Amino acid sequence: MLFHKKIEKLPSRQINHLNFIAQFTVNIKHISGKDNVVADALSRIESISTYPLAYEDIARSQQDDEELDLLLKQPTSFNFAKIASSKYGCDAIL
């Protein structure tokens, strides 16, 4: 709607904003929700299901992972530390 007004009648701040937006935008038009599939999917949060993490399975996988063992033995900027109450490993930033 602003693009249809005469630019002289707009406040200078609005003109600056429109000039900035014009650098990135060539065509602005409304897309109804039913036609905008991505926005429609993101707006339906309740349909996204998550599964709880099985930390014991992750720990077992870490213990048996040869690639992880090699990575842990290499010099790195991470400070890996064992969590005292379990066998889980983490990056301890101190």
Rosetta blueprint (number, residue, H / E / L):
1 M L
2 L H
3 F H
4 H H
5 K L
6 K L
7 I H
8 E H
9 K H
10 L L
11 P L
12 S H
13 R H
14 Q H
15 I H
16 N H
17 H H
18 L H
19 N H
20 F H
21 I H
22 A H
23 Q L
24 F L
25 T L
26 V L
27 N L
28 I L
29 K L
30 H L
31 I L
32 S L
33 G L
34 K L
35 D L
36 N L
37 V H
38 V H
39 A H
40 D H
41 A H
42 L H
43 S L
44 R L
45 I H
46 E H
47 S H
48 I L
49 S L
50 T L
51 Y L
52 P L
53 L L
54 A L
55 Y H
56 E H
57 D H
58 I H
59 A H
60 R H
61 S H
62 Q H
63 Q H
64 D H
65 D L
66 E H
67 E H
68 L H
69 D H
70 L H
71 L H
72 L H
73 K H
74 Q L
75 P L
76 T L
77 S L
78 F L
79 N L
80 F E
81 A E
82 K E
83 I L
84 A L
85 S L
86 S L
87 K L
88 Y L
89 G E
90 C E
91 D E
92 A L
93 I L
94 L L
